[in-house]
Amino acid sequence: MAAIIERSELPEDRPTVTYRSAGDRYVLVEYGAEATVDLCANFFVHAVARRIAACPIPGVAETAPGLRSLLVRFSPRQTSQSAVVEALEAVHHEVPPPSSLTVPSRRIVLPIAFDDSTSREAIHRYLITVRPDAPNVVNGNNVDYVARYNGFADREALYSTILRTEWWNAFTGFYPGLPSLLPMDPRCKVAAPKYNPARTWTAEGAVGLGGPCIVIHPLETPGSYQLLGRTLPITDLFRNERSRLLDPVLFLFGDRVRFERVEESELIELRRQVFEGTYEYRIEVGQYSIAEHLAEVSRVSDEVRSRHLELTAAMREVKVP
Amino acid sequence: MTSTGHTDRKTVPALEIVDPGLQTTVQDYPGRLGLQSLGFFPAGPADHLAFRVANVLVGNRPGAAALEIPRGRFHAVALCSGLVAVCGASGVDVTLNDRPVPTWQAVPVSEGDSLRCSVARGPGFRLYLAVSGGIAVPEVFGSMSTFLVGGIGGLDGRALAPADVLNAYAGRTARRRGYRLPVDLRPRYTSDWEIEILRGPHADPEFLTEADYKELLSNEWRVDVSSDRAATRFHPHRFRWARDSGDIAGGHPSSVLDGCYPLGGILAYGDTLTVLGPDGHVSGGSAVVATVAHASLWKIGQLRPGRDTVRLREIDLDQAAGLDEHAQFILRPEQLEPL
């Protein structure tokens, strides 16, 4: 039996689809070209997932988006792999191509304290217990390393880039509620290599950068992304009665977040309000038009190209962990 | 008496823990399924077969909450009369008030009885203890399973500790009928396992070479000592790989852009093959070269870390369905011997 069940070219500007066999209960569907982080492919993944949620496929139990893929779990007692692939192929023809998609997308505003004391504490523990000569730690922090890796003059330039764009939650995964965020403004693309080896402790609320993604740690866990700072709690797995979070998990796929810079003392006060149940998370329900996104991307394409060259040139000068 | 929020069934104190052993947890089956897009893997028993058998033997539904006891060494006192059954790893001495009792069969207990399990010498690694009525803990996101990383489910989201008291659902407990699983139908435990897999999603020819894939099936994989409910790791092995690098997804050819993983997926995490267990992480950027057949996942839960070896055998969808049917067959009460 082959790993690839089928490949399919879809009409108009829809991405190419590869159906992969993932055991006797899952099909993994991949969209578009393998090695590009393409928001359009991710938008299409979301549209497909929402379509299946609205019009269930018999025997399909759940779907879970990735950056450019959708994991589809089915019950072999109710359907078969080939029937699932056939039904998915029909859905792919029904979902409009990315350029004419409008997807539900909430806007969330979160405070961020850059290079805060818990990030430094995690880095300090890493130096003591795991790797004292980690090249990604400069003066006890990761921020200066990340600034240099991205070719910024200083950390302030890194901060303003992160604050300037909205970030798109491509999917929620790894740990419960952990968002993988990509910049919506392609000029604000930043990147970082991962820790090597991984860090054994990260604070809840830590904001990290690895590859092209920013993540927020929902729990105290190990981690391997460079630490940028800290924000509010983003999951409430214990269903604190006073919690103002509507769901146990703040971030659903397709949500957008904008970070607002605060001092650490202010963040600690806001976190206290969350735990006391007096903080109202700033969430605005809305839609997102992919056509407008694409128009904006093509308008700034020259700037994106030069930023990309800057980034790749800077990367080469910096030691990878 | 207390009742859980989800059902209004009455519960009674059933077990008081004297020695919980290494890391005993409350699990149910199939666990917290359906929440992968929010970042939850299902939790639930690492060996879903012995777990369900234990439940059926004491007259419960197969998925009712029960205890998972890795490596044995467990001691509890019964707080009410009913049935208990211990299934799973072999080479274990189970006693009730210091008198030996058999595994793979229901045993009547009365209030005050002392139930002990020795360390499991193996083969096999995990024991399952079911009590009639089923363990009663609050459901968290649709399941009673303990997820230790998130600190949710089970008893306060943690492994059991001495002096914990577990409740069970009350009901017709005393009149419930017990069973024994005939020896022929018991799963076979060994030190050298053969585990059924299905190829992909990321196998040859794009990711592994044909020769790599042959090695995947012909190698005798040693189970690493650092294996747990989240991941079972095999000894490191350098594949040739059919591509030079993972491009922007990362330097190693096993890197792909992040996506969600199937339960039982065999990841190439750099040069280390890793089988995702019930507490595994939901997504990541590693190629999944093969996926363990769902019916065979129980074997992963019985591998002894640092001790057992594994050969992977490729099967197709029809054979996987056959294995599923066999598991269902064992779980049918008419296959069991009434006591």
Boltz contact constraints between the chains, C-beta under 6 A:
constraints:
  - contact:
      token1: [A, 1]
      token2: [B, 199]
      max_distance: 6.0
  - contact:
      token1: [A, 1]
      token2: [B, 316]
      max_distance: 6.0
  - contact:
      token1: [A, 3]
      token2: [B, 199]
      max_distance: 6.0
  - contact:
      token1: [A, 3]
      token2: [B, 200]
      max_distance: 6.0
  - contact:
      token1: [A, 3]
      token2: [B, 201]
      max_distance: 6.0
  - contact:
      token1: [A, 3]
      token2: [B, 203]
      max_distance: 6.0
  - contact:
      token1: [A, 20]
      token2: [B, 200]
      max_distance: 6.0
  - contact:
      token1: [A, 20]
      token2: [B, 201]
      max_distance: 6.0
  - contact:
      token1: [A, 21]
      token2: [B, 200]
      max_distance: 6.0
  - contact:
      token1: [A, 22]
      token2: [B, 201]
      max_distance: 6.0
  - contact:
      token1: [A, 22]
      token2: [B, 262]
      max_distance: 6.0
  - contact:
      token1: [A, 22]
      token2: [B, 291]
      max_distance: 6.0
  - contact:
      token1: [A, 23]
      token2: [B, 198]
      max_distance: 6.0
  - contact:
      token1: [A, 23]
      token2: [B, 262]
      max_distance: 6.0
  - contact:
      token1: [A, 23]
      token2: [B, 264]
      max_distance: 6.0
  - contact:
      token1: [A, 23]
      token2: [B, 291]
      max_distance: 6.0
  - contact:
      token1: [A, 24]
      token2: [B, 293]
      max_distance: 6.0
  - contact:
      token1: [A, 24]
      token2: [B, 294]
      max_distance: 6.0
  - contact:
      token1: [A, 24]
      token2: [B, 317]
      max_distance: 6.0
  - contact:
      token1: [A, 24]
      token2: [B, 320]
      max_distance: 6.0
  - contact:
      token1: [A, 25]
      token2: [B, 294]
      max_distance: 6.0
  - contact:
      token1: [A, 26]
      token2: [B, 262]
      max_distance: 6.0
  - contact:
      token1: [A, 28]
      token2: [B, 201]
      max_distance: 6.0
  - contact:
      token1: [A, 35]
      token2: [B, 247]
      max_distance: 6.0
  - contact:
      token1: [A, 35]
      token2: [B, 248]
      max_distance: 6.0
  - contact:
      token1: [A, 62]
      token2: [B, 34]
      max_distance: 6.0
  - contact:
      token1: [A, 64]
      token2: [B, 36]
      max_distance: 6.0
  - contact:
      token1: [A, 64]
      token2: [B, 37]
      max_distance: 6.0
  - contact:
      token1: [A, 64]
      token2: [B, 260]
      max_distance: 6.0
  - contact:
      token1: [A, 66]
      token2: [B, 258]
      max_distance: 6.0
  - contact:
      token1: [A, 66]
      token2: [B, 259]
      max_distance: 6.0
  - contact:
      token1: [A, 66]
      token2: [B, 260]
      max_distance: 6.0
  - contact:
      token1: [A, 66]
      token2: [B, 283]
      max_distance: 6.0
  - contact:
      token1: [A, 67]
      token2: [B, 257]
      max_distance: 6.0
  - contact:
      token1: [A, 67]
      token2: [B, 258]
      max_distance: 6.0
  - contact:
      token1: [A, 68]
      token2: [B, 257]
      max_distance: 6.0
  - contact:
      token1: [A, 69]
      token2: [B, 259]
      max_distance: 6.0
  - contact:
      token1: [A, 71]
      token2: [B, 260]
      max_distance: 6.0
  - contact:
      token1: [A, 81]
      token2: [B, 317]
      max_distance: 6.0
  - contact:
      token1: [A, 172]
      token2: [B, 38]
      max_distance: 6.0
  - contact:
      token1: [A, 172]
      token2: [B, 39]
      max_distance: 6.0
  - contact:
      token1: [A, 173]
      token2: [B, 39]
      max_distance: 6.0
  - contact:
      token1: [A, 173]
      token2: [B, 260]
      max_distance: 6.0
  - contact:
      token1: [A, 173]
      token2: [B, 282]
      max_distance: 6.0
  - contact:
      token1: [A, 173]
      token2: [B, 283]
      max_distance: 6.0
  - contact:
      token1: [A, 174]
      token2: [B, 281]
      max_distance: 6.0
  - contact:
      token1: [A, 174]
      token2: [B, 282]
      max_distance: 6.0
  - contact:
      token1: [A, 174]
      token2: [B, 283]
      max_distance: 6.0
  - contact:
      token1: [A, 175]
      token2: [B, 39]
      max_distance: 6.0
  - contact:
      token1: [A, 176]
      token2: [B, 39]
      max_distance: 6.0
  - contact:
      token1: [A, 176]
      token2: [B, 40]
      max_distance: 6.0
  - contact:
      token1: [A, 176]
      token2: [B, 150]
      max_distance: 6.0
  - contact:
      token1: [A, 177]
      token2: [B, 39]
      max_distance: 6.0
  - contact:
      token1: [A, 178]
      token2: [B, 39]
      max_distance: 6.0
  - contact:
      token1: [A, 237]
      token2: [B, 150]
      max_distance: 6.0
  - contact:
      token1: [A, 237]
      token2: [B, 152]
      max_distance: 6.0
  - contact:
      token1: [A, 249]
      token2: [B, 38]
      max_distance: 6.0
